[in-house]
Amino acid sequence: MKQIIRHFTDDDLYKFTMCCAVIDNFPRAQVKYTFTDRDNTAYPVGFAQALEEQIMMLESVTITDEEIDFMRRKCRYIPAWFYTYLKGYRFNHEWVKVHQDEDGHLYVDIEGCWSNTILLEVKLLAIISELYYTMTGEDSRFDYQAYYDKSYEKGRRLLEAGCVFSDFGTRRRASFEAEDVAVRAMKACSHDNNWPGKFVGTSNVYLAMKHDLLPVGTMAHEFVCAIGGMYGPQMANHIAMNSWRNTFRGTLGTYLYDSFGWDIFSMNFSEDFANLFKGLRIDSGDNYEQLMKIVGKYRSLGIDSKTKQVVFSNALDVSSAIQIQQYAKNYCLPSFGIGTHFTNEFVGVKPLNIVIKLIAAKITESWAFYNDTCKISEDKGKHTGNPEVVKRFMEALHIK
């Protein structure tokens, strides 16, 4: 079977930026992750074994000088010492445990040093997604020329509407080629026309290099969730923002605020942080309701929300992004990160609804126990983690 991940930087930028911040602030932290298929999919017979083979193949994937040179040019906020770490980095299949039950359900668990295992999540999700379509034969429906045309049209609509947008679709893409085609089409559309919108780039560092685009991204929920496990959810956002400031010195200033809900974040989002970070990312809840909470918070601090960026990334498609753009432009500098809608929308093919979430952390390997953690979403009923842990965190945060 062909190797699915063949390039070290075939990954989201925020995995690298978080890895850098983890080494800088929590160098001995240990973590656990687990895989969840929200649709309870029955995977083909032999899928777990095929996945294990792909994980073994990752051990041969190392960063190249070309990739490092590109990141040095495009990601000037990353300190030079981090590339020395990446040059010596090697994947280890022993960090990952995979099995399949008799009904075909897939189980994947990851455990190890946070700075090592943090670079597995996106790659594993991309492998699982592409491998599923290969083993079920659904990849025979992938018409890439038609997909280029469809992607070009999506880009046209967004650019014409004045949207500033990026591709965020690596983790649940139909295939590497699907994301490659989508990014290529949107770049071409952006260059062919002079519309008011802008195609900023892609979260995928390798594809940004291939197509001479900007790699886009800052952080994911796991950064805040791990800190919440180690130190408690009440001050997790404060510690996370401070750690981010310590590493990146004011750059990479879009903060993902919804790991433990809006209320506790708002209490941690003091005026110094509000001025330091250039904006916030909305990834759960009602987009309009969340936007107005953000606007209200900035106003309470005497800050003009129209000077602040708000990145929308909550399960968007082209139509919803355009609607949000028309509303949000009156309150902020809106931009959009669009994922599965860009990289997995083939006729007759259903995208997998899969995630890998960090579920436990400890500050150092010498501790005898892990502390559980979870994510408390602004989408009611979509919290992730052990229900008992979610309940405990909600009680600690006085969330009804």
Secondary structure, 3 states (H helix, E strand, C coil): CCCCCCCCCCCEHHHHHHHHHHHHHCCCCEEEEEEEECCCCCCCCCHHHHHHHHHHHHCCCCCCHHHHHHHHHHCCCCCCHHHHHHHHCCCCHHHEEEEECCCCCEEEEEEEEHHHHCCCHHHHHHHHHHHHHHHHCHHHHCCHHHHHHHHHHHHHHHHHCCCEEEECCCCCCCCHHHHHHHHHHHHHHHHHCCCCCEEEEECEHHHHHHCCCEECCCCCHHHHHHHHHHHCCCCHHHHHHHHHHHHHCCCCCEEECCCECHHHHHHHCCHHHHHHCCEEEECCCCHHHHHHHHHHHHHHCCCCHHHCEEEECCCCCHHHHHHHHHHHCCCCEEEEEECHHHHCCCCCCCCCCEEEEEEEEECCCCCCCCEECCEECCCCCCCECCHHHHHHHHHHCCCC
